[in-house]
Amino acid sequence: MKVVFVFFTAPPSPFSSSVAALAPVVRAAGHEPEARMVERTEAIEPVVRDLLARDADVIAVSSMTRDWPGARALLERLAPHTKAIRVVGGYHASLAPRDVAASAAVDAIVIGEGERPLVRLLEQLGAGAPLQSGPGLWVRKGDRFDGAIPGADSEPDIADLPWWDYDLFGDMRAHLDRGVNTFGPIADRYLPVRASRGCPYSCAYCSAPAWGKLGGFAEKERRNRRPVDHLCAELESLVAAYDPEGFEFWDEHFPLDLEWLREFARTYPARVGRPFKVEMHPRAATRERLELLAEAGIALFHCGVEAGDAELRRTVLNRRTTDELLQRVFEDCRDLGIPTSASLMTTLPKESRAMAHSTVGLLRKLKPDSFMWSTTRRCRARCWAKQP
């Protein structure tokens, strides 16, 4: 069967980590995956025509909350003209499944990580059997979805999953030339990869805590990381295939375990030797961890500062990080020669003009090399700037 993955992007990016993770699972089950990027400024009708021309058996949509209105409109235009099963997954479908189920154009919803549920859906279709709800898979029966919303069904060990599929997106070297990276103020040839999953922190305005609770990754034993040898083997193959300038780790939180980091610092430079970027909570960024990252060849350390007022950080964002701790992290990075970037949030609930000015003041003290800010009301904007 042909499975066409549809993902939404703004600004345009031809790469989706969700699709990259699911495509090799679909292929291993004996099916043919394809990918279709949809820019949020695209008109619906040309996308509909393109998807119909692909003659898919399954149209699998990955959608964030911000993308769902457009994704729903697209599926509702498609539904009268195709017999393809229409399945929706991703953050919005997993965390607000009833909203997705309200659209008659949706046949099935994947809850949480999609590798196991999607294969189960394809097995049912291949056998010609009626679709059945089960762990991680909620299906429509007639004019309504069947039974209670199921829990997620995630693969327990990330190392048991196949490596991401990059070729699905076309000429990856050309994509890298245009940039698919997230961290830093410029587009560069850093390739997204993943070493672990799960985050030990519960910050507000972050999807990781809810996703971790849904998939069981909030439990310490389920937050797992790939063995260093396993990770380096993939990265070596990616260097040979695409010659990236470096790697950008899209983990919810880069691994914290000191023994793992020590092994990574010993092994990565010898086997891979490309610079890399990571994201880490400032409370986890001890001097020892930063030293190990520097030894391994880090090119950028990104962490969340979010707001300049410590009380606002604590009460609204659930980030118990003092100004003194933040200053120590950025000073340690400068001392170790590690470039830094920070994320900030504006228009927070209860944020006053004085609090907003305190964010500017803290930024001046921390002096990150670049920073990103997001707004939390009316729209979601992400913008990068280089520090002067």
C-alpha positions as a Markdown table, in Angstrom:
| # | Residue | x | y | z |
|---|---|---|---|---|
| 1 | Met | 0.0 | 0.0 | 0.0 |
| 2 | Lys | 1.0 | 3.6 | -0.6 |
| 3 | Val | 1.1 | 5.9 | 2.4 |
| 4 | Val | 1.4 | 9.6 | 1.7 |
| 5 | Phe | 2.6 | 11.6 | 4.7 |
| 6 | Val | 1.4 | 15.2 | 4.8 |
| 7 | Phe | 3.1 | 17.7 | 7.0 |
| 8 | Phe | 2.8 | 21.5 | 7.4 |
| 9 | Thr | 5.5 | 24.0 | 7.7 |
| 10 | Ala | 6.1 | 27.7 | 8.2 |
| 11 | Pro | 8.6 | 29.0 | 7.3 |
| 12 | Pro | 9.0 | 26.5 | 4.5 |
| 13 | Ser | 11.1 | 23.5 | 5.5 |
| 14 | Pro | 11.3 | 20.3 | 3.4 |
| 15 | Phe | 12.1 | 18.1 | 6.4 |
| 16 | Ser | 9.8 | 16.7 | 9.1 |
| 17 | Ser | 11.3 | 14.6 | 12.0 |
| 18 | Ser | 7.9 | 12.9 | 12.6 |
| 19 | Val | 7.7 | 11.7 | 9.0 |
| 20 | Ala | 11.4 | 10.8 | 8.9 |
| 21 | Ala | 10.7 | 8.5 | 11.9 |
| 22 | Leu | 7.6 | 6.9 | 10.6 |
| 23 | Ala | 8.6 | 6.3 | 7.0 |
| 24 | Pro | 11.2 | 3.6 | 7.7 |
| 25 | Val | 8.7 | 1.8 | 9.9 |
| 26 | Val | 6.1 | 1.8 | 7.1 |
| 27 | Arg | 8.7 | 0.6 | 4.6 |
| 28 | Ala | 9.8 | -2.2 | 6.9 |
| 29 | Ala | 6.2 | -3.4 | 7.1 |
| 30 | Gly | 6.2 | -3.8 | 3.3 |
| 31 | His | 4.5 | -0.5 | 2.2 |
| 32 | Glu | 5.5 | 2.5 | 0.2 |
| 33 | Pro | 5.9 | 5.8 | 2.0 |
| 34 | Glu | 5.9 | 9.3 | 0.3 |
| 35 | Ala | 6.0 | 12.8 | 1.8 |
| 36 | Arg | 4.2 | 16.0 | 0.9 |
| 37 | Met | 5.2 | 19.2 | 2.5 |
| 38 | Val | 2.4 | 21.8 | 2.7 |
| 39 | Glu | 3.4 | 25.4 | 3.3 |
| 40 | Arg | 0.8 | 27.2 | 5.3 |
| 41 | Thr | 0.5 | 29.9 | 2.6 |
| 42 | Glu | -0.4 | 27.3 | -0.1 |
| 43 | Ala | -3.8 | 27.3 | -1.6 |
| 44 | Ile | -5.8 | 24.2 | -0.8 |
| 45 | Glu | -6.9 | 23.2 | -4.3 |
| 46 | Pro | -3.4 | 22.6 | -5.8 |
| 47 | Val | -2.6 | 20.5 | -2.8 |
| 48 | Val | -5.8 | 18.5 | -3.2 |
| 49 | Arg | -5.1 | 17.8 | -6.9 |
| 50 | Asp | -1.5 | 16.7 | -6.1 |
| 51 | Leu | -2.6 | 14.3 | -3.4 |
| 52 | Leu | -5.4 | 12.8 | -5.5 |
| 53 | Ala | -2.8 | 12.3 | -8.3 |
| 54 | Arg | -0.7 | 10.3 | -6.0 |
| 55 | Asp | -3.5 | 7.7 | -5.6 |
| 56 | Ala | -2.7 | 6.8 | -2.0 |
| 57 | Asp | -4.2 | 4.1 | 0.0 |
| 58 | Val | -3.5 | 6.0 | 3.2 |
| 59 | Ile | -3.1 | 9.8 | 3.7 |
| 60 | Ala | -1.4 | 10.3 | 7.0 |
| 61 | Val | -1.4 | 13.9 | 8.3 |
| 62 | Ser | 0.9 | 15.1 | 11.0 |
| 63 | Ser | -0.4 | 18.3 | 12.6 |
| 64 | Met | 0.4 | 20.8 | 15.3 |
| 65 | Thr | -2.5 | 22.7 | 16.9 |
| 66 | Arg | -1.6 | 25.8 | 14.8 |
| 67 | Asp | -1.9 | 23.7 | 11.6 |
| 68 | Trp | -5.1 | 21.8 | 12.4 |
| 69 | Pro | -7.6 | 24.3 | 10.9 |
| 70 | Gly | -5.8 | 24.1 | 7.5 |
| 71 | Ala | -5.3 | 20.4 | 7.8 |
| 72 | Arg | -9.0 | 19.9 | 8.5 |
| 73 | Ala | -10.0 | 22.0 | 5.6 |
| 74 | Leu | -7.6 | 20.0 | 3.3 |
| 75 | Leu | -9.0 | 16.7 | 4.5 |
| 76 | Glu | -12.6 | 17.8 | 4.1 |
| 77 | Arg | -11.9 | 18.9 | 0.5 |
| 78 | Leu | -10.2 | 15.6 | -0.2 |
| 79 | Ala | -12.8 | 13.3 | 1.4 |
| 80 | Pro | -15.4 | 13.3 | -1.3 |
| 81 | His | -12.9 | 12.5 | -4.0 |
| 82 | Thr | -10.8 | 9.7 | -2.6 |
| 83 | Lys | -11.2 | 6.2 | -1.0 |
| 84 | Ala | -7.9 | 6.6 | 0.8 |
| 85 | Ile | -8.0 | 6.1 | 4.6 |
| 86 | Arg | -7.4 | 9.5 | 6.3 |
| 87 | Val | -5.4 | 9.2 | 9.5 |
| 88 | Val | -4.3 | 12.1 | 11.7 |
| 89 | Gly | -1.5 | 12.1 | 14.2 |
| 90 | Gly | 0.9 | 14.5 | 15.9 |
| 91 | Tyr | 0.6 | 16.8 | 18.9 |
| 92 | His | -2.9 | 18.1 | 18.3 |
| 93 | Ala | -4.4 | 14.7 | 17.5 |
| 94 | Ser | -2.8 | 13.2 | 20.5 |
| 95 | Leu | -3.6 | 15.9 | 23.0 |
| 96 | Ala | -7.0 | 17.1 | 21.6 |
| 97 | Pro | -8.3 | 13.9 | 19.9 |
| 98 | Arg | -12.0 | 14.9 | 20.3 |
| 99 | Asp | -11.4 | 18.1 | 18.3 |
| 100 | Val | -9.9 | 16.0 | 15.5 |
| 101 | Ala | -12.7 | 13.4 | 15.7 |
| 102 | Ala | -15.3 | 16.1 | 15.2 |
| 103 | Ser | -14.3 | 16.2 | 11.5 |
| 104 | Ala | -16.2 | 13.6 | 9.4 |
| 105 | Ala | -13.2 | 13.6 | 7.0 |
| 106 | Val | -11.0 | 11.8 | 9.6 |
| 107 | Asp | -11.1 | 8.0 | 9.6 |
| 108 | Ala | -8.5 | 7.3 | 12.3 |
| 109 | Ile | -6.5 | 9.1 | 14.9 |
| 110 | Val | -3.0 | 8.0 | 16.2 |
| 111 | Ile | -2.5 | 8.8 | 19.8 |
| 112 | Gly | 1.2 | 9.4 | 20.8 |
| 113 | Glu | 4.1 | 8.0 | 19.0 |
| 114 | Gly | 2.9 | 6.5 | 15.8 |
| 115 | Glu | 5.2 | 3.6 | 14.9 |
| 116 | Arg | 3.2 | 0.8 | 16.4 |
| 117 | Pro | -0.3 | 2.1 | 15.9 |
| 118 | Leu | 0.3 | 3.0 | 12.2 |
| 119 | Val | 1.7 | -0.5 | 11.4 |
| 120 | Arg | -1.4 | -2.0 | 13.1 |
| 121 | Leu | -3.7 | 0.2 | 11.0 |
| 122 | Leu | -1.9 | -1.0 | 7.8 |
| 123 | Glu | -2.1 | -4.6 | 8.9 |
| 124 | Gln | -5.9 | -4.3 | 9.3 |
| 125 | Leu | -6.2 | -2.6 | 5.9 |
| 126 | Gly | -4.0 | -5.3 | 4.2 |
| 127 | Ala | -6.1 | -8.0 | 5.7 |
| 128 | Gly | -9.3 | -6.4 | 4.4 |
| 129 | Ala | -10.6 | -6.3 | 8.0 |
| 130 | Pro | -12.7 | -3.6 | 9.5 |
| 131 | Leu | -10.7 | -1.0 | 11.3 |
| 132 | Gln | -10.5 | -1.6 | 15.0 |
| 133 | Ser | -9.5 | 0.8 | 17.8 |
| 134 | Gly | -6.6 | -0.4 | 20.0 |
| 135 | Pro | -3.6 | 1.0 | 21.9 |
| 136 | Gly | -2.6 | 4.2 | 20.2 |
| 137 | Leu | -5.2 | 3.9 | 17.5 |
| 138 | Trp | -8.8 | 5.4 | 17.6 |
| 139 | Val | -11.0 | 4.7 | 14.6 |
| 140 | Arg | -14.3 | 5.8 | 13.2 |
| 141 | Lys | -17.2 | 3.5 | 13.2 |
| 142 | Gly | -20.0 | 5.0 | 11.1 |
| 143 | Asp | -20.7 | 8.5 | 12.2 |
| 144 | Arg | -18.7 | 8.4 | 15.4 |
| 145 | Phe | -15.4 | 7.2 | 16.8 |
| 146 | Asp | -15.3 | 3.8 | 18.5 |
| 147 | Gly | -15.3 | 3.7 | 22.3 |
| 148 | Ala | -13.1 | 5.5 | 24.7 |
| 149 | Ile | -10.0 | 7.4 | 23.6 |
| 150 | Pro | -7.1 | 4.8 | 23.9 |
| 151 | Gly | -3.8 | 5.4 | 25.6 |
| 152 | Ala | -0.6 | 5.6 | 23.6 |
| 153 | Asp | 1.4 | 2.6 | 22.5 |
| 154 | Ser | 5.0 | 3.7 | 22.2 |
| 155 | Glu | 8.0 | 1.5 | 21.5 |
| 156 | Pro | 9.7 | 1.2 | 24.9 |
| 157 | Asp | 13.3 | 1.5 | 23.7 |
| 158 | Ile | 14.3 | 4.2 | 21.2 |
| 159 | Ala | 17.3 | 2.1 | 20.1 |
| 160 | Asp | 14.9 | -0.5 | 18.7 |
| 161 | Leu | 13.4 | 1.9 | 16.2 |
| 162 | Pro | 14.9 | 2.2 | 12.7 |
| 163 | Trp | 17.1 | 5.2 | 11.7 |
| 164 | Trp | 15.3 | 8.2 | 10.3 |
| 165 | Asp | 14.6 | 8.2 | 6.6 |
| 166 | Tyr | 16.1 | 11.4 | 5.0 |
| 167 | Asp | 15.9 | 10.4 | 1.3 |
| 168 | Leu | 12.1 | 10.5 | 1.5 |
| 169 | Phe | 12.4 | 14.3 | 1.3 |
| 170 | Gly | 14.3 | 14.4 | -2.0 |
| 171 | Asp | 17.8 | 15.8 | -2.4 |
| 172 | Met | 18.9 | 16.2 | 1.2 |
| 173 | Arg | 22.3 | 17.7 | 0.3 |
| 174 | Ala | 20.4 | 20.5 | -1.6 |
| 175 | His | 18.0 | 20.9 | 1.3 |
| 176 | Leu | 21.0 | 21.3 | 3.7 |
| 177 | Asp | 22.5 | 24.0 | 1.4 |
| 178 | Arg | 19.3 | 26.0 | 2.0 |
| 179 | Gly | 19.1 | 25.0 | 5.7 |
| 180 | Val | 16.7 | 22.9 | 7.7 |
| 181 | Asn | 18.1 | 23.8 | 11.1 |
| 182 | Thr | 16.3 | 25.2 | 14.1 |
| 183 | Phe | 18.9 | 26.5 | 16.5 |
| 184 | Gly | 20.9 | 29.7 | 15.8 |
| 185 | Pro | 20.2 | 32.9 | 13.8 |
| 186 | Ile | 21.3 | 31.6 | 10.4 |
| 187 | Ala | 20.5 | 28.7 | 8.1 |
| 188 | Asp | 23.4 | 26.3 | 7.9 |
| 189 | Arg | 24.2 | 22.8 | 6.8 |
| 190 | Tyr | 23.5 | 21.1 | 10.2 |
| 191 | Leu | 21.4 | 17.9 | 9.9 |
| 192 | Pro | 18.6 | 17.2 | 12.5 |
| 193 | Val | 19.2 | 14.0 | 14.4 |
| 194 | Arg | 18.0 | 12.5 | 17.7 |
| 195 | Ala | 19.9 | 10.8 | 20.6 |
| 196 | Ser | 17.1 | 10.3 | 23.2 |
| 197 | Arg | 13.5 | 11.0 | 24.1 |
| 198 | Gly | 11.8 | 12.3 | 27.2 |
| 199 | Cys | 12.5 | 15.4 | 29.4 |
| 200 | Pro | 12.8 | 15.4 | 33.3 |
| 201 | Tyr | 11.3 | 18.9 | 33.5 |
| 202 | Ser | 7.7 | 20.1 | 33.5 |
| 203 | Cys | 7.9 | 23.7 | 32.1 |
| 204 | Ala | 4.7 | 25.4 | 31.1 |
| 205 | Tyr | 4.1 | 26.3 | 27.4 |
| 206 | Cys | 6.1 | 23.3 | 26.4 |
| 207 | Ser | 4.6 | 20.2 | 24.8 |
| 208 | Ala | 7.3 | 17.8 | 26.2 |
| 209 | Pro | 5.6 | 17.3 | 29.6 |
| 210 | Ala | 2.2 | 16.5 | 28.2 |
| 211 | Trp | 3.7 | 14.3 | 25.4 |
| 212 | Gly | 5.9 | 12.6 | 28.0 |
| 213 | Lys | 3.0 | 11.8 | 30.3 |
| 214 | Leu | 0.9 | 10.5 | 27.3 |
| 215 | Gly | 3.7 | 8.2 | 26.1 |
| 216 | Gly | 5.0 | 7.2 | 29.5 |
| 217 | Phe | 8.2 | 9.1 | 29.0 |
| 218 | Ala | 7.5 | 11.1 | 32.2 |
| 219 | Glu | 8.6 | 7.9 | 34.0 |
| 220 | Lys | 12.3 | 7.9 | 34.5 |
| 221 | Glu | 12.7 | 4.3 | 33.2 |
| 222 | Arg | 11.0 | 5.2 | 30.0 |
| 223 | Arg | 13.1 | 8.3 | 29.3 |
| 224 | Asn | 15.8 | 6.5 | 27.4 |
| 225 | Arg | 18.8 | 7.3 | 25.2 |
| 226 | Arg | 20.5 | 5.5 | 22.4 |
| 227 | Pro | 23.8 | 3.7 | 23.2 |
| 228 | Val | 26.6 | 5.9 | 22.1 |
| 229 | Asp | 27.9 | 3.3 | 19.6 |
| 230 | His | 24.4 | 2.9 | 18.1 |
| 231 | Leu | 24.1 | 6.7 | 17.7 |
| 232 | Cys | 27.6 | 7.2 | 16.2 |
| 233 | Ala | 27.0 | 4.4 | 13.7 |
| 234 | Glu | 24.1 | 6.3 | 12.3 |
| 235 | Leu | 25.9 | 9.6 | 12.3 |
| 236 | Glu | 28.8 | 8.1 | 10.5 |
| 237 | Ser | 26.4 | 6.9 | 7.8 |
| 238 | Leu | 24.9 | 10.4 | 7.6 |
| 239 | Val | 28.3 | 12.0 | 7.1 |
| 240 | Ala | 29.0 | 9.6 | 4.2 |
| 241 | Ala | 25.6 | 10.1 | 2.6 |
| 242 | Tyr | 25.1 | 13.9 | 3.0 |
| 243 | Asp | 28.3 | 15.5 | 4.2 |
| 244 | Pro | 26.5 | 17.8 | 6.7 |
| 245 | Glu | 28.5 | 20.6 | 8.3 |
| 246 | Gly | 27.4 | 19.3 | 11.7 |
| 247 | Phe | 24.4 | 17.8 | 13.6 |
| 248 | Glu | 21.5 | 19.4 | 15.5 |
| 249 | Phe | 20.0 | 17.2 | 18.2 |
| 250 | Trp | 16.3 | 17.5 | 18.2 |
| 251 | Asp | 15.9 | 15.7 | 21.5 |
| 252 | Glu | 13.3 | 17.1 | 24.0 |
| 253 | His | 16.3 | 17.4 | 26.2 |
| 254 | Phe | 19.9 | 16.3 | 25.4 |
| 255 | Pro | 20.9 | 13.3 | 27.6 |
| 256 | Leu | 21.9 | 14.1 | 31.2 |
| 257 | Asp | 23.5 | 10.9 | 32.4 |
| 258 | Leu | 27.1 | 11.6 | 33.1 |
| 259 | Glu | 28.4 | 8.2 | 32.2 |
| 260 | Trp | 26.7 | 8.5 | 28.8 |
| 261 | Leu | 28.1 | 12.0 | 28.3 |
| 262 | Arg | 31.6 | 10.8 | 29.2 |
| 263 | Glu | 31.4 | 8.0 | 26.7 |
| 264 | Phe | 30.0 | 10.5 | 24.1 |
| 265 | Ala | 32.9 | 12.9 | 24.7 |
| 266 | Arg | 35.4 | 10.0 | 24.2 |
| 267 | Thr | 33.7 | 8.4 | 21.2 |
| 268 | Tyr | 32.0 | 11.1 | 19.2 |
| 269 | Pro | 35.1 | 13.1 | 18.2 |
| 270 | Ala | 37.0 | 10.1 | 17.0 |
| 271 | Arg | 34.1 | 8.4 | 15.1 |
| 272 | Val | 32.1 | 11.4 | 13.8 |
| 273 | Gly | 34.1 | 14.6 | 14.5 |
| 274 | Arg | 31.5 | 17.1 | 13.2 |
| 275 | Pro | 30.4 | 20.0 | 15.4 |
| 276 | Phe | 26.9 | 19.7 | 16.9 |
| 277 | Lys | 24.2 | 21.8 | 18.6 |
| 278 | Val | 22.1 | 20.8 | 21.7 |
| 279 | Glu | 19.3 | 22.1 | 23.9 |
| 280 | Met | 19.5 | 21.7 | 27.7 |
| 281 | His | 17.6 | 23.1 | 30.6 |
| 282 | Pro | 19.8 | 25.5 | 32.5 |
| 283 | Arg | 19.4 | 23.6 | 35.8 |
| 284 | Ala | 21.0 | 20.6 | 34.1 |
| 285 | Ala | 23.9 | 22.6 | 32.6 |
| 286 | Thr | 26.4 | 21.9 | 35.3 |
| 287 | Arg | 30.0 | 22.8 | 34.7 |
| 288 | Glu | 30.9 | 19.2 | 34.3 |
| 289 | Arg | 28.3 | 18.6 | 31.7 |
| 290 | Leu | 29.3 | 21.7 | 29.8 |
| 291 | Glu | 33.0 | 20.6 | 29.9 |
| 292 | Leu | 32.0 | 17.2 | 28.4 |
| 293 | Leu | 30.0 | 18.8 | 25.7 |
| 294 | Ala | 33.0 | 21.1 | 24.9 |
| 295 | Glu | 35.3 | 18.1 | 24.8 |
| 296 | Ala | 32.9 | 16.4 | 22.3 |
| 297 | Gly | 32.9 | 19.4 | 20.0 |
| 298 | Ile | 29.8 | 21.3 | 20.7 |
| 299 | Ala | 29.1 | 24.3 | 18.3 |
| 300 | Leu | 26.1 | 25.8 | 20.0 |
| 301 | Phe | 24.5 | 25.5 | 23.5 |
| 302 | His | 20.8 | 26.5 | 23.5 |
| 303 | Cys | 18.7 | 26.9 | 26.7 |
| 304 | Gly | 15.5 | 28.6 | 27.8 |
| 305 | Val | 15.8 | 31.9 | 29.6 |
| 306 | Glu | 12.1 | 32.8 | 28.8 |
| 307 | Ala | 11.5 | 35.7 | 31.1 |
| 308 | Gly | 13.6 | 38.2 | 33.1 |
| 309 | Asp | 11.4 | 38.2 | 36.2 |
| 310 | Ala | 12.2 | 35.3 | 38.4 |
| 311 | Glu | 8.7 | 35.2 | 40.1 |
| 312 | Leu | 7.1 | 35.2 | 36.6 |
| 313 | Arg | 9.3 | 32.3 | 35.6 |
| 314 | Arg | 8.4 | 30.3 | 38.7 |
| 315 | Thr | 4.6 | 30.9 | 38.9 |
| 316 | Val | 3.6 | 31.1 | 35.2 |
| 317 | Leu | 6.3 | 29.1 | 33.5 |
| 318 | Asn | 7.2 | 26.6 | 36.2 |
| 319 | Arg | 10.8 | 27.3 | 35.7 |
| 320 | Arg | 12.6 | 27.4 | 39.0 |
| 321 | Thr | 15.8 | 29.0 | 37.7 |
| 322 | Thr | 17.4 | 31.9 | 39.4 |
| 323 | Asp | 19.1 | 34.8 | 37.6 |
| 324 | Glu | 22.4 | 33.7 | 39.3 |
| 325 | Leu | 22.1 | 30.2 | 37.9 |
| 326 | Leu | 21.4 | 31.5 | 34.4 |
| 327 | Gln | 24.4 | 33.9 | 34.7 |
| 328 | Arg | 26.7 | 31.0 | 35.8 |
| 329 | Val | 25.6 | 28.9 | 32.8 |
| 330 | Phe | 26.3 | 31.6 | 30.2 |
| 331 | Glu | 29.6 | 32.5 | 31.9 |
| 332 | Asp | 30.7 | 28.9 | 32.0 |
| 333 | Cys | 29.9 | 28.6 | 28.3 |
| 334 | Arg | 32.0 | 31.7 | 27.5 |
| 335 | Asp | 34.8 | 30.4 | 29.6 |
| 336 | Leu | 34.7 | 27.1 | 27.8 |
| 337 | Gly | 34.4 | 28.8 | 24.3 |
| 338 | Ile | 30.9 | 27.5 | 23.7 |
| 339 | Pro | 28.7 | 29.7 | 21.6 |
| 340 | Thr | 25.2 | 30.2 | 23.2 |
| 341 | Ser | 21.7 | 30.9 | 22.2 |
| 342 | Ala | 18.6 | 31.6 | 24.4 |
| 343 | Ser | 14.9 | 31.4 | 24.0 |
| 344 | Leu | 12.6 | 34.1 | 25.4 |
| 345 | Met | 8.8 | 34.4 | 25.7 |
| 346 | Thr | 6.8 | 37.6 | 25.5 |
| 347 | Thr | 3.2 | 38.7 | 26.2 |
| 348 | Leu | 3.0 | 36.1 | 29.0 |
| 349 | Pro | -0.1 | 36.1 | 31.3 |
| 350 | Lys | 0.5 | 38.5 | 34.2 |
| 351 | Glu | 3.5 | 40.0 | 32.5 |
| 352 | Ser | 3.7 | 43.7 | 33.1 |
| 353 | Arg | 5.7 | 46.3 | 31.1 |
| 354 | Ala | 8.3 | 46.3 | 33.9 |
| 355 | Met | 8.6 | 42.6 | 33.7 |
| 356 | Ala | 9.2 | 42.8 | 29.9 |
| 357 | His | 11.9 | 45.4 | 30.5 |
| 358 | Ser | 13.5 | 43.0 | 33.1 |
| 359 | Thr | 13.8 | 40.4 | 30.3 |
| 360 | Val | 15.7 | 42.9 | 28.2 |
| 361 | Gly | 17.9 | 43.7 | 31.2 |
| 362 | Leu | 18.7 | 40.0 | 31.9 |
| 363 | Leu | 19.5 | 39.4 | 28.3 |
| 364 | Arg | 22.1 | 42.2 | 28.4 |
| 365 | Lys | 23.6 | 40.5 | 31.5 |
| 366 | Leu | 23.7 | 37.0 | 30.0 |
| 367 | Lys | 25.0 | 38.1 | 26.6 |
| 368 | Pro | 24.0 | 35.1 | 24.5 |
| 369 | Asp | 25.4 | 35.0 | 21.0 |
| 370 | Ser | 21.9 | 34.8 | 19.6 |
| 371 | Phe | 18.4 | 34.5 | 20.9 |
| 372 | Met | 14.9 | 33.5 | 19.9 |
| 373 | Trp | 11.6 | 34.9 | 21.1 |
| 374 | Ser | 8.1 | 33.6 | 21.0 |
| 375 | Thr | 4.8 | 35.3 | 21.7 |
| 376 | Thr | 2.1 | 33.5 | 23.7 |
| 377 | Arg | -1.0 | 35.5 | 22.8 |
| 378 | Arg | -2.9 | 35.9 | 19.5 |
| 379 | Cys | -0.2 | 34.3 | 17.5 |
| 380 | Arg | 2.8 | 32.1 | 17.8 |
| 381 | Ala | 5.9 | 33.8 | 16.3 |
| 382 | Arg | 9.4 | 32.6 | 16.4 |
| 383 | Cys | 12.2 | 34.9 | 15.5 |
| 384 | Trp | 15.9 | 34.8 | 15.8 |
| 385 | Ala | 18.3 | 37.6 | 16.4 |
| 386 | Lys | 22.1 | 37.9 | 16.8 |
| 387 | Gln | 23.4 | 39.8 | 19.8 |
| 388 | Pro | 25.3 | 42.9 | 18.8 |
